[in-house]
Every structure is written in structure tokens, then in C-alpha cells.
């Protein structure tokens, strides 16, 4: 962490080290010129791009976009961030616990051999 400003907290440094800029380019008018995607975790990129392109979304992707409005950053290192930048531990009870846990249940279902396919089909 020699490259990180020493005045940052460990949590701020963790987030900054994992931050990657994203640019969206389209060869037709999406109405997104100078549109700021804000800060979001990688799991939201696909539903966000599909939504921007006007593609029908599955219930799973629709839920992800709803969750992104309140919890735009879900990390793999035990914390998540709300839309105002507040950090929460996955193990603590917050106003977002139920919504985040529902996302994890959907994610688990997505990986299951016996998944509910209707959640993942856009045209069901």
C-alpha cells in the first residue's frame, strides 16, 4: 500500500484499490451523453448496461437495479456501502440487511442446479 495516501483509513484504501473507471460507448443514441454511472460494484454492471440499452430485464436483474439504488457497492471482503457512502459489515443488522440477504439468496439460487429459472429469464 505504498501507492495509497497514508491519510486514508484502511477501509477507504481497500475501496480505492479496487476501484476501476468504466466508460460506456454506444454507436447509436442511448441518451447517455455525459451520463455519470456513479460508483457501483461489478455485479451491477451487466443489469445497468442492459437497462441503458432498453433490453428487457429478468426479475433477478430488476431486483439488482432496485438494490443498487440503496446499496450501490457490495464487496467480497465483508462490507457493503449505502448510497451515501456509509459502510456496513455483512454481519451487522442494518436497514439494508433483508435486501442484501435477498440478493445473496437469489445469487445462491442462480448457482444452484435446481434454480428457479423464471427469476433469470427476461421473457418468461
C-alpha positions in Angstrom: 0.0 0.0 0.0 2.9 2.3 -0.8 0.8 3.9 -3.5 -2.1 4.8 -1.3 -2.3 8.1 0.6 -1.4 7.5 4.2 -4.2 9.8 5.4 -6.8 7.3 4.2 -8.3 4.8 6.6 -7.8 1.1 5.8 -11.5 0.8 4.6 -11.0 3.8 2.3 -7.8 2.3 0.9 -9.5 -1.1 0.4 -12.2 0.5 -1.7 -9.8 2.8 -3.6 -7.5 -0.2 -4.5 -10.5 -2.0 -6.1 -11.9 1.0 -8.0 -11.8 0.8 -11.8 -13.1 3.5 -14.1 -15.9 2.5 -16.6 -16.8 4.2 -19.8 -19.9 3.3 -21.9 -19.8 4.0 -25.6 -22.7 3.3 -28.0 -22.8 3.6 -31.7 -26.4 4.8 -31.5 -28.2 7.3 -29.4 -28.9 6.0 -25.9 -29.4 9.4 -24.4 -26.4 8.9 -22.2 -24.0 11.6 -23.3 -22.1 12.7 -20.3 -24.1 10.4 -18.1 -22.3 9.6 -14.8 -22.9 5.9 -13.7 -21.7 6.8 -10.2 -19.9 4.3 -8.1 -21.1 0.7 -8.1 -19.8 -2.7 -7.6 -19.1 -5.0 -10.6 -22.2 -7.2 -10.0 -24.3 -4.3 -11.1 -22.6 -3.5 -14.4 -24.5 -6.0 -16.6 -28.0 -5.1 -15.4 -27.1 -1.4 -15.6 -25.9 -1.7 -19.2 -28.8 -3.9 -20.3 -31.2 -1.3 -18.8 -29.4 1.6 -20.5 -29.8 -0.3 -23.8 -33.5 -0.8 -23.3 -33.3 -4.6 -23.0 -36.0 -6.5 -21.1 -34.6 -7.5 -17.7 -35.2 -10.6 -15.8 -36.7 -10.4 -12.3 -33.2 -11.1 -11.0 -31.7 -8.1 -12.8 -34.6 -5.9 -11.9 -34.0 -6.7 -8.2 -30.4 -5.9 -8.6 -31.1 -2.5 -10.0 -33.6 -1.8 -7.2 -30.9 -2.8 -4.6 -28.3 -0.7 -6.4 -30.4 2.4 -5.6 -29.8 1.9 -1.9 -26.7 -0.3 -1.8 -24.5 0.5 -4.8 -21.4 -1.3 -3.5 -21.3 -4.9 -2.4 -17.8 -6.1 -1.7 -16.1 -9.5 -1.4 -14.3 -8.5 1.7 -17.1 -8.4 4.2 -18.6 -4.9 3.9 -21.1 -3.0 1.7 -21.8 0.7 1.2 -25.1 2.5 1.0 -25.9 5.4 -1.4 -24.5 8.0 0.9 -21.1 6.1 1.4 -21.8 4.6 4.8 -20.0 1.3 5.3 -21.7 -1.7 6.9 -20.5 -5.1 7.8 -22.5 -8.1 6.3 -22.8 -9.5 9.9 -24.4 -6.4 11.4 -28.1 -5.8 11.4 -29.0 -2.7 9.3 -31.9 -1.3 7.4 -30.4 -3.0 4.3 -29.9 -6.5 5.8 -33.0 -8.0 4.4 -32.5 -6.6 0.9 -28.8 -7.6 0.9 -29.6 -11.1 2.1 -32.3 -11.5 -0.5 -29.7 -10.7 -3.1 -27.5 -13.4 -1.7 -30.4 -15.9 -1.8 -31.0 -15.0 -5.4 -27.3 -15.3 -6.2 -27.2 -18.7 -4.5 -30.3 -19.8 -6.4 -28.6 -18.6 -9.6 -25.7 -21.0 -9.0 -27.9 -24.0 -7.9 -28.5 -27.0 -10.2 -32.2 -26.7 -9.2 -32.6 -23.0 -9.7 -35.9 -21.2 -10.3 -35.3 -20.4 -14.0 -38.2 -17.9 -14.1 -36.1 -15.5 -12.0 -33.4 -15.4 -14.6 -35.4 -15.3 -17.9 -36.2 -11.9 -19.2 -39.0 -13.2 -21.4 -40.8 -15.6 -19.1 
